């Protein structure tokens, strides 16, 4: 089965290239208005096309399952890819449902054009993905799961952590949720996290988390359409002066993250 990434990179683009990834939940497109705005396309024909592709792939099962959809503008024509939604990996024998955590590596500077979800980023990020894979192997990081892009605050000398290559990044500190402001890709799950936090009474602070304060974090996680909320167990980074590699273990808060995750699932059912 062709993966979404293989699908997106299979076309020759002369124009377009904007794309979006979304969830079809029991026969209903989640956050359709959000994805229409991202694509700049509000036609009913596109919505009908999406449903037709999903039914062609899974038949009436689309009303009983979650499906991952990818829509891309190929030279003015919207193409649709349908993929079975991958499941999450959970830690066994825990009192609270706990998704397996991942290790992250801090590599790379901010995106040049973060507000647009474009196939060009798939090609731009490839060197970082390859470097991170080599570095994870070199450092013996078996649970490596994402690269974090960062920016140096020249006034304080601190490292601001912005987003992942394919995820948004969040930190819980002092019972507040911190994430980079609107200079990162504004993911649909990011928007759901904000709504979930409002329901749970958690204040959201639009300020990039500071790597040097990671010992104060109560939890850290990344989000995506597929994985919803995935906890981070460690951050691996290079010392600015010695260039030696270090890592910091991150506190875990499975109950809080499960609350956020379950609230997002409730929102998915009605959005």
Secondary structure, DSSP 8 states (H G I E B T S, - for coil): ---HHHHHTTS--SSEEEEEEEEEETTEETTHHHHHHHHT---HHHHHHHHHHHHHHHGGGGGTSEEEEEEEEETTEEEEEEEE-----B-SS-SS--B--EEEEE-----SSTTS-BTHHHHHTHHHHHHHHHHHHHHT-TTEEEEEEEEE-TTT--EEEEEESSSEEEEEETTEEEE--SSS---HHHHHHHHHHHHHT-EEEES-EEGGGGGG-SEEEEEETTTEEEEEEEEEEE-TTT--EEEEE----HHHHHHHHHHHHHHHTT-
